[in-house]
């Protein structure tokens, strides 16, 4: 009886080279990993939103006059023009709380955009002189052109922020070291110092304007009616929408200008669009609350430590982190002394040590 000849190929169910015939687990796929990471980032927004609400609630409840929470809620739901508590809530605490939310979100996102477009994590609109340019424009409008209402001088603030942003980018992108983040930062610091000098000169020669802008120039949420904040809200919303739509382009730009061009992007066009958003956000916030520094530096840093170098998520987290920091800083300024410390002073006072600790304790996150 002859033996059967050996088969010329492997049987259909035979394992070849130890390979596993089962399909790969979905958990190990890059798409599944990306979805899991996005899910964690969405979940991370929840505690930040709670903290932001807590900061806004503290702004409504804490002040120079002690008002029980029940009476604050009663005044909000049933305003009475003849009631003193209702007047305190609606003419003082509601405008301040709305301004904290609007200006804080604007400054946080403006800082994130500035860091992304310069590819330098140590910049913000204050350091690069954008706030100083907006402030100088407002001072000039008040001193020489008779602008007295925010609906008038907010245009000066937008123009000053835009012109300063363009100057910083032009100075930082000329010469042999064009696009160098350190050079751009130094250019902004120098330009900001010059602009602040001009502002001081104008204020010192116009004592009436100096008296009117004493609190505003330090960065404050006090004495600003609700209508003034609502006047800048449309511009802030437009700036936030532009920032959100630019997030993917900023991710491409973060790879470097050569890589961005190779991928079909237009770096100069991206920078121009982002400059418009920065001018709207920083200019609007400065017009309403004055030149508040440090928020645009701290909020993107904290966001980047949580979500990594993903511009869309950095912007989303900065929208919540900046008003949270600003809200608690404003409340602290109300209770730290018998009078009131402007929020711009408090943010610098408590924020600088926090950033120094972060830089020394952790590696500075890349943009």
C-alpha distance (Angstrom), angle and dihedral (degrees) to the residues before:
residue distance angle dihedral
X1 . . .
X2 3.82 . .
X3 3.82 118.9 .
X4 3.82 118.4 -115.0
X5 3.80 113.9 -101.4
X6 3.78 117.0 -108.0
X7 3.79 116.1 -100.3
X8 3.79 114.3 -99.9
X9 3.83 94.5 -136.5
X10 3.78 140.1 22.1
X11 3.75 119.6 -76.1
X12 3.79 115.9 -103.0
X13 3.82 93.2 -107.8
X14 3.81 97.0 40.7
X15 3.84 118.2 117.7
X16 3.80 109.9 -119.5
X17 3.84 118.8 -151.3
X18 3.76 91.0 -18.8
X19 3.83 92.5 -65.7
X20 3.79 117.4 158.2
X21 3.82 109.2 -123.3
X22 3.83 91.3 -156.7
X23 3.79 117.3 100.6
X24 3.83 115.2 -102.9
X25 3.77 116.1 -90.2
X26 3.80 113.1 -97.3
X27 3.79 88.6 -132.4
X28 3.79 91.2 67.2
X29 3.81 95.8 51.7
X30 3.83 119.8 105.1
X31 3.80 90.6 -126.6
X32 3.80 91.4 56.1
X33 3.81 91.2 46.8
X34 3.81 90.8 50.9
X35 3.80 91.1 49.8
X36 3.79 90.9 49.6
X37 3.82 90.8 50.4
X38 3.81 91.5 48.5
X39 3.80 89.6 49.0
X40 3.80 91.4 54.3
X41 3.78 90.3 49.4
X42 3.81 91.5 51.3
X43 3.80 89.6 49.9
X44 3.81 90.0 48.5
X45 3.79 89.7 61.3
X46 3.81 90.7 65.0
X47 3.84 99.0 69.4
X48 3.80 89.9 41.2
X49 3.80 90.4 53.2
X50 3.82 89.7 49.7
X51 3.81 90.9 50.6
X52 3.80 90.7 48.5
X53 3.80 91.4 50.9
X54 3.82 89.3 48.2
X55 3.82 90.7 52.8
X56 3.81 91.7 49.4
X57 3.81 91.0 46.4
X58 3.81 90.2 51.1
X59 3.80 88.5 51.7
X60 3.79 89.3 55.2
X61 3.81 95.2 46.0
X62 3.81 104.3 38.2
X63 3.77 124.3 68.3
X64 3.77 146.1 115.6
X65 3.80 88.0 -69.7
X66 3.80 118.4 55.6
X67 3.81 110.4 -128.3
X68 3.83 120.7 176.1
X69 3.82 114.5 -120.3
X70 3.80 91.8 -118.8
X71 3.80 91.2 57.6
X72 3.80 91.6 47.2
X73 3.81 90.4 53.4
X74 3.80 90.3 46.0
X75 3.81 90.9 51.8
X76 3.80 91.2 48.8
X77 3.78 94.5 49.8
X78 3.79 97.5 37.8
X79 3.83 110.1 25.4
X80 3.79 115.6 -164.2
X81 3.83 117.3 -168.6
X82 3.81 90.2 -156.0
X83 3.81 94.6 53.5
X84 3.82 117.5 91.8
X85 3.81 94.1 -148.2
X86 3.79 91.5 50.2
X87 3.80 89.9 51.6
X88 3.81 91.1 50.0
X89 3.77 91.7 50.8
X90 3.80 98.4 44.4
X91 3.81 100.7 35.5
X92 3.80 99.1 38.2
X93 3.78 117.1 16.1
X94 3.80 101.6 35.0
X95 3.84 93.5 51.4
X96 3.82 91.1 46.9
X97 3.79 93.2 48.5
X98 3.80 93.6 48.2
X99 3.80 90.0 47.9
X100 3.81 90.9 50.9
X101 3.80 90.7 53.6
X102 3.81 96.2 44.6
X103 3.81 100.0 39.3
X104 3.80 93.3 39.4
X105 3.81 93.6 52.8
X106 3.80 90.9 45.4
X107 3.81 94.8 50.8
X108 3.79 93.4 44.3
X109 3.80 93.8 52.4
X110 3.82 92.3 41.2
X111 3.80 88.7 55.8
X112 3.80 92.1 48.7
X113 3.80 90.7 50.5
X114 3.78 92.1 47.8
X115 3.80 92.1 51.2
X116 3.79 91.9 47.2
X117 3.79 97.2 48.3
X118 3.82 93.6 45.3
X119 3.82 92.7 39.1
X120 3.79 87.1 -135.2
X121 3.84 119.9 120.0
X122 3.81 92.3 -160.7
X123 3.79 97.5 67.5
X124 3.77 135.9 88.8
X125 3.83 135.3 159.2
X126 3.81 89.9 -86.7
X127 3.80 96.1 51.9
X128 3.82 93.6 43.7
X129 3.79 91.4 51.2
X130 3.81 97.5 -112.5
X131 3.81 92.7 124.1
X132 3.81 89.8 46.3
X133 3.80 90.4 52.7
X134 3.79 92.2 49.8
X135 3.80 90.2 46.9
X136 3.82 93.1 50.4
X137 3.79 91.1 49.6
X138 3.81 90.9 52.8
X139 3.80 91.3 47.9
X140 3.82 91.0 50.8
X141 3.78 91.2 48.4
X142 3.80 92.2 50.6
X143 3.80 95.9 43.4
X144 3.81 102.6 41.7
X145 3.80 108.4 17.4
X146 3.79 103.0 39.8
X147 3.79 98.0 -120.4
X148 3.79 108.6 162.8
X149 3.79 106.0 158.8
X150 3.79 127.7 68.9
X151 3.80 90.3 -125.5
X152 3.81 85.7 65.2
X153 3.78 105.7 36.9
X154 3.81 95.7 40.7
X155 3.82 86.3 76.8
X156 3.79 88.3 56.1
X157 3.79 89.0 50.8
X158 3.82 92.6 51.1
X159 3.80 91.2 48.4
X160 3.80 93.4 47.5
X161 3.80 92.3 49.4
X162 3.81 92.4 47.8
X163 3.81 95.7 46.8
X164 3.80 91.9 47.5
X165 3.81 92.4 48.9
X166 3.80 91.1 51.4
X167 3.82 92.0 47.4
X168 3.81 92.0 50.7
X169 3.79 92.3 51.0
X170 3.80 93.4 44.2
X171 3.81 92.7 50.0
X172 3.80 92.7 43.4
X173 3.82 93.9 48.3
X174 3.79 100.6 48.4
X175 3.77 126.9 92.4
X176 3.77 130.7 20.4
X177 3.82 96.2 -46.1
X178 3.80 95.4 53.8
X179 3.79 115.1 163.9
X180 3.81 93.5 17.7
X181 3.84 106.8 150.1
X182 3.82 94.1 -147.9
X183 3.80 92.3 50.6
X184 3.80 91.3 48.1
X185 3.80 91.2 50.3
X186 3.80 92.9 49.1
X187 3.80 89.7 48.2
X188 3.79 90.4 53.0
X189 3.80 93.5 47.3
X190 3.81 91.6 50.0
X191 3.80 93.3 45.5
X192 3.79 91.3 47.0
X193 3.80 91.3 52.3
X194 3.81 90.7 51.6
X195 3.80 92.3 48.6
X196 3.80 92.6 48.0
X197 3.81 88.2 51.0
X198 3.80 90.6 54.3
X199 3.82 90.4 47.9
X200 3.80 91.2 52.0
X201 3.81 91.3 48.3
X202 3.81 92.1 52.2
X203 3.80 93.2 46.2
X204 3.80 94.2 47.5
X205 3.80 91.0 52.9
X206 3.81 92.8 47.3
X207 3.78 106.5 51.2
X208 3.79 94.1 178.0
X209 3.79 91.1 57.2
X210 3.80 90.5 45.3
X211 3.80 91.0 55.4
X212 3.80 91.8 47.6
X213 3.81 93.9 48.8
X214 3.80 99.8 38.7
X215 3.80 94.8 107.6
X216 3.79 96.3 32.1
X217 3.79 93.8 54.4
X218 3.83 90.3 58.6
X219 3.80 92.7 50.8
X220 3.79 115.6 -101.3
X221 3.79 142.1 170.3
X222 3.81 94.5 -154.7
X223 3.80 127.3 103.7
X224 3.80 94.8 17.1
X225 3.81 114.4 125.6
X226 3.78 120.5 -134.1
X227 3.80 91.2 -113.5
X228 3.81 90.2 60.9
X229 3.80 91.9 56.0
X230 3.78 93.0 44.6
X231 3.82 88.9 53.7
X232 3.81 91.4 65.3
X233 3.82 96.8 40.2
X234 3.86 95.5 89.6
X235 3.81 90.9 53.1
X236 3.81 92.2 46.7
X237 3.81 90.4 50.2
X238 3.82 91.2 50.8
X239 3.80 89.7 49.5
X240 3.80 91.9 50.1
X241 3.81 91.8 49.2
X242 3.81 91.5 50.2
X243 3.81 89.5 48.9
X244 3.79 92.1 50.9
X245 3.80 93.0 48.1
X246 3.82 90.2 48.7
X247 3.80 96.0 52.6
X248 3.82 95.9 95.8
X249 3.79 91.8 47.2
X250 3.80 89.7 51.0
X251 3.81 89.8 52.3
X252 3.80 88.3 55.7
X253 3.81 92.0 45.4
X254 3.80 90.5 52.4
X255 3.82 88.4 67.0
X256 3.79 89.8 67.2
X257 3.78 133.7 -87.9
X258 3.83 95.1 -88.6
X259 3.80 92.5 49.9
X260 3.80 91.4 45.6
X261 3.82 91.5 52.9
X262 3.80 90.5 46.9
X263 3.81 88.9 54.4
X264 3.80 91.2 53.3
X265 3.81 98.3 -101.2
X266 3.81 125.1 137.2
X267 3.83 107.3 -136.3
X268 3.81 96.4 -170.1
X269 3.79 91.5 50.2
X270 3.81 90.4 49.1
X271 3.81 91.1 50.0
X272 3.80 92.1 49.4
X273 3.80 92.9 52.0
X274 3.79 91.7 46.3
X275 3.82 90.6 48.7
X276 3.80 89.0 57.7
X277 3.81 90.2 51.9
X278 3.83 92.0 47.8
X279 3.81 91.0 49.9
X280 3.81 92.0 50.6
X281 3.81 94.1 46.2
X282 3.81 101.1 39.6
X283 3.80 93.7 35.8
X284 3.79 93.7 50.0
X285 3.80 94.1 46.1
X286 3.82 92.1 47.2
X287 3.79 92.5 48.8
X288 3.80 91.6 54.4
X289 3.80 103.9 34.6
X290 3.80 106.4 15.9
X291 3.81 128.0 -117.1
X292 3.82 102.0 -33.0
X293 3.77 110.5 179.7
X294 3.77 136.7 -162.1
X295 3.82 98.6 31.6
X296 3.78 91.1 92.3
X297 3.80 89.5 52.3
X298 3.80 101.0 43.7
X299 3.82 101.6 40.9
X300 3.86 97.4 56.8
X301 3.82 90.1 44.8
X302 3.79 91.9 55.0
X303 3.81 90.7 43.9
X304 3.80 92.3 50.1
X305 3.81 91.3 50.2
X306 3.81 88.7 56.3
X307 3.80 104.1 39.7
X308 3.81 104.6 19.9
X309 3.83 127.3 -132.1
X310 3.81 97.7 -28.3
X311 3.80 108.8 124.9
X312 3.80 97.4 -157.1
X313 3.80 92.6 55.1
X314 3.82 92.2 41.4
X315 3.81 89.0 56.5
X316 3.82 92.2 46.9
X317 3.80 93.3 50.0
X318 3.83 92.8 43.5
X319 3.82 89.7 56.7
X320 3.83 88.4 63.6
X321 3.81 101.9 31.6
X322 3.81 97.3 53.9
X323 3.86 97.2 52.5
X324 3.81 88.8 44.7
X325 3.81 92.6 55.0
X326 3.79 92.0 41.6
X327 3.80 92.5 48.4
X328 3.80 95.6 51.9
X329 3.83 90.7 42.5
X330 3.81 90.6 52.7
X331 3.80 91.9 49.4
X332 3.80 90.3 48.5
X333 3.79 90.1 51.2
X334 3.81 90.4 55.2
X335 3.81 95.6 53.4
X336 3.81 104.1 30.1
X337 3.82 93.3 82.4
X338 3.78 137.9 15.3
X339 3.80 89.3 -101.2
X340 3.78 122.6 33.7
X341 3.79 133.0 -82.4
X342 3.83 113.7 -145.5
X343 3.79 114.0 -110.3
X344 3.81 91.3 -122.8
X345 3.80 89.8 62.3
X346 3.81 93.1 46.7
X347 3.80 94.9 49.2
X348 3.79 90.4 53.5
X349 3.79 93.0 43.2
X350 3.81 96.9 51.7
X351 3.79 98.3 25.8
X352 3.80 101.1 56.0
X353 3.84 94.5 59.7
X354 3.81 89.9 47.0
X355 3.80 91.7 53.6
X356 3.82 91.7 45.8
X357 3.81 89.2 52.4
X358 3.80 91.3 48.4
X359 3.79 92.6 50.1
X360 3.81 92.4 48.8
X361 3.81 96.9 40.0
X362 3.79 99.4 41.4
X363 3.76 136.4 27.7
X364 3.79 110.7 -96.5
X365 3.80 105.8 -103.3
X366 3.75 118.2 -114.8
X367 3.77 120.3 -119.3
